[in-house]
Amino acid sequence: MLRTKTLRNSGALFGAVLLLIPQVTAVSAQPAACGPRPDVLAWLEATHAEQPVSYGVVGNSHVLEIHASESGNWTALVTSAIGVSCIVAAGHSWTSLTPPPSGADAQDTADRN
């Protein structure tokens, strides 16, 4: 059961990455760039002025992070539990959306409608 769940979670990670691949520009021509997370973050800040804007947990052992600059350039990283980050996609025209309300806020909004 645990092995099936792990494989399913890994499949979700790879599925998410595969959805991003057609949108990749310069990264698609090169192998994935991986390194210790602090080094990758420092490089993104120094070379692209990108800061973290969003993240989500994938399975039990990976985090998908989006870093973006004020100009709209963005980079997607997948970071493992051991602290290795890999750039899996990059692009332009990043737009942040306001998340919908959750919990009590969602109920208050629903009650008003």
CORSUL-V126320 format. One record per pair of residues at least 4 apart in sequence whose C-alpha atoms are under 8 Angstrom apart, sorted by sequence separation. I is the first residue (numbers start at 1). J is the second residue. If there is no record, write none. Layout:
BEGIN
I J
I J
END
This chain:
BEGIN
1 5
2 6
3 7
4 8
5 9
6 10
7 11
8 12
9 13
10 14
11 15
12 16
13 17
14 18
15 19
16 20
17 21
18 22
20 24
24 28
25 29
26 30
27 31
35 39
36 40
37 41
38 42
39 43
40 44
41 45
42 46
43 47
44 48
45 49
57 61
58 62
68 72
69 73
79 83
80 84
101 105
102 106
103 107
104 108
105 109
106 110
107 111
108 112
109 113
27 32
35 40
43 48
44 49
45 50
57 62
58 63
68 73
69 74
79 84
80 85
101 106
102 107
34 40
44 50
45 51
57 63
58 64
68 74
79 85
100 106
21 28
44 51
56 63
57 64
67 74
68 75
78 85
79 86
55 63
56 64
66 74
67 75
77 85
78 86
101 109
55 64
56 65
66 75
67 76
77 86
78 87
55 65
66 76
67 77
77 87
78 88
54 65
55 66
65 76
66 77
76 87
77 88
53 65
54 66
64 76
65 77
75 87
76 88
77 89
52 65
53 66
54 67
64 77
65 78
75 88
76 89
52 66
53 67
63 77
64 78
65 79
75 89
76 90
52 67
53 68
63 78
64 79
75 90
51 67
52 68
62 78
63 79
74 90
75 91
50 67
51 68
62 79
63 80
73 90
74 91
50 68
51 69
62 80
73 91
74 92
49 68
50 69
61 80
62 81
73 92
74 93
49 69
50 70
61 81
72 92
73 93
74 94
48 69
49 70
72 93
73 94
71 93
72 94
50 73
72 95
50 74
48 73
50 75
68 94
37 79
13 58
40 85
12 58
13 59
37 83
12 59
36 83
37 84
36 84
37 85
9 58
10 59
35 84
36 85
9 59
34 84
35 85
9 60
34 85
35 86
34 86
6 59
33 86
34 87
32 86
33 87
32 87
33 88
32 88
27 87
27 88
28 89
27 89
27 90
25 89
26 90
24 89
25 90
23 89
24 90
25 91
21 88
23 90
24 91
20 88
21 89
23 91
20 89
17 88
END
